[in-house]
Amino acid sequence: SAVISQKPSRDICQRGTSLTIQCQVDSQVTMMFWYRQQPGQSLTLIATANQGSEATYESGFVIDKFPISRPNLTFSTLTVSNMSPEDSSIYLCSVHRVMSTDTQYFGPGTRLTVL
Amino acid sequence: QQQVKQSPQSLIVQKGGISIINCAYENTAFDYFPWYQQFPGKGPALLIAIRPDVSEKKEGRFTISFNKSAKQFSLHIMDSQPGDSATYFCAASITSGTYKYIFGTGTRLKVLA
């Protein structure tokens, strides 16, 4: 398995501001993923973040709104830019490790409320 | 073709009963099917997973049944306990590609004491 931490665990932000969420893993991983989970809903993949390359975004998500950094094999950040109340969600990072099972391990999530 | 359909949306079971959650997929390229358990305020945690070369996998009280021809798989929780009350998500993945998961819509399980 993998130990994954996210910061902050929760935040309340004003409309129009930006928030950067950090994801730290206890060991090196090749693939990291960022998800959004709206209240009472399933998980929606925002983007895949591989070290050394640009993030790959899913349909409906754009880099200007959700810029992602992946500076090394244990860390990634997701920024939610120019926030609106519709961005209120839980944001989760997950990791997939080479030479492991095909399982993704999830962080505890960041609960974001935009006023 | 990329959807994974999950049912029921919610489920109430008596303590000691069997909880059954079903998922169906269309894309025959999927080759990995995990189930996740999520408690309020927590991230999803892997419960059990199966590949299409086996029809059943059991771990403790949790069993996955897999029907490749019908493109369906289900989670059975035997002797359900109040501590099993959580939201359960099935997922499907193509492991030779991007390893992206397609998640089902989730089932909220409540086990009555």
Boltz contact constraints between the chains, C-beta under 6 A:
constraints:
  - contact:
      token1: [A, 31]
      token2: [B, 99]
      max_distance: 6.0
  - contact:
      token1: [A, 42]
      token2: [B, 103]
      max_distance: 6.0
  - contact:
      token1: [A, 42]
      token2: [B, 105]
      max_distance: 6.0
  - contact:
      token1: [A, 42]
      token2: [B, 106]
      max_distance: 6.0
  - contact:
      token1: [A, 43]
      token2: [B, 103]
      max_distance: 6.0
  - contact:
      token1: [A, 92]
      token2: [B, 43]
      max_distance: 6.0
  - contact:
      token1: [A, 96]
      token2: [B, 99]
      max_distance: 6.0
  - contact:
      token1: [A, 102]
      token2: [B, 32]
      max_distance: 6.0
  - contact:
      token1: [A, 102]
      token2: [B, 95]
      max_distance: 6.0
  - contact:
      token1: [A, 103]
      token2: [B, 46]
      max_distance: 6.0
  - contact:
      token1: [A, 106]
      token2: [B, 43]
      max_distance: 6.0
  - contact:
      token1: [A, 106]
      token2: [B, 44]
      max_distance: 6.0
  - contact:
      token1: [A, 107]
      token2: [B, 43]
      max_distance: 6.0
  - contact:
      token1: [A, 108]
      token2: [B, 43]
      max_distance: 6.0
  - contact:
      token1: [A, 109]
      token2: [B, 43]
      max_distance: 6.0
